[in-house]
Amino acid sequence: MDGFYEGADLADKTFYGFRLDPITSALKVEVIDPNDGSPVELPSENIIDSNDYKTWVWSENTMRFIWGNKGHLQVKFL
C-alpha cells in the first residue's frame, strides 16, 4: 500500500495513532513526528485500557484526514 511502511526501521517515519473517547465516541488522530522526540506508547497485549490506540500506522508520506459526505473517514496522502 502506498505510504504505509512495513519494514523494521521506523525512526524516520511519522506515527498516526487512532483513539476513541470511551464516553463520547469522538475519534482523535494523534500525529507524532519522528523529529520531535515524543515517545510512542503502544497498547499492551495483556492489559485492556479503553484509552489506548485502537489502531495505528507509521507512514513515510504525510496523511490528511477528512470526513466524507457519507460520514466515512477518508485519507489523502500528500
C-alpha positions in Angstrom: 0.0 0.0 0.0 1.4 3.4 -1.0 2.5 5.4 2.0 2.4 2.7 4.6 5.7 1.4 5.8 6.1 -2.4 6.5 9.9 -2.5 7.3 11.6 -2.6 10.7 13.2 0.9 10.7 10.6 3.3 12.0 12.9 6.0 13.3 12.3 8.4 10.4 8.5 7.6 9.9 5.6 9.7 11.2 3.3 7.9 13.7 -0.5 8.2 13.3 -2.5 6.8 16.3 -6.3 6.5 16.4 -8.1 6.7 19.7 -11.8 6.7 20.5 -13.1 8.6 23.5 -14.9 5.9 25.6 -17.6 8.3 26.7 -18.3 10.4 23.6 -17.0 8.1 20.9 -15.2 11.0 19.4 -12.3 10.0 17.1 -8.9 11.5 17.8 -5.9 11.1 15.5 -2.6 11.7 17.2 0.4 12.6 14.9 3.9 12.1 16.3 6.7 13.4 14.1 9.9 11.4 14.4 11.9 14.7 14.9 10.0 15.9 18.0 11.4 13.2 20.3 8.0 12.2 21.7 7.6 8.6 22.7 5.0 6.3 21.1 3.3 4.1 23.7 1.6 1.2 22.0 -1.1 -0.8 23.9 -0.1 -3.9 25.9 -1.4 -7.1 24.6 -2.5 -8.4 28.1 -3.9 -5.1 29.5 -7.2 -3.7 28.3 -7.4 0.1 28.5 -10.2 2.0 26.9 -8.0 5.0 26.2 -5.4 3.0 24.2 -4.9 3.4 20.5 -7.5 1.3 18.6 -5.1 1.1 15.6 -2.0 2.9 14.3 0.3 3.2 11.4 3.7 4.6 10.5 4.0 6.4 7.2 6.7 8.0 5.1 4.1 10.2 3.5 2.0 13.0 5.1 -1.6 11.9 5.7 -4.5 14.3 5.7 -7.8 13.1 7.2 -11.2 14.4 6.2 -14.8 13.2 6.8 -16.6 12.3 3.5 -20.1 13.2 2.6 -21.4 9.9 3.9 -19.6 10.1 7.3 -16.7 7.9 6.3 -13.1 8.9 7.3 -11.0 9.5 4.2 -7.3 9.6 3.9 -5.3 11.6 1.4 -1.5 11.2 1.0 0.3 14.5 0.4 
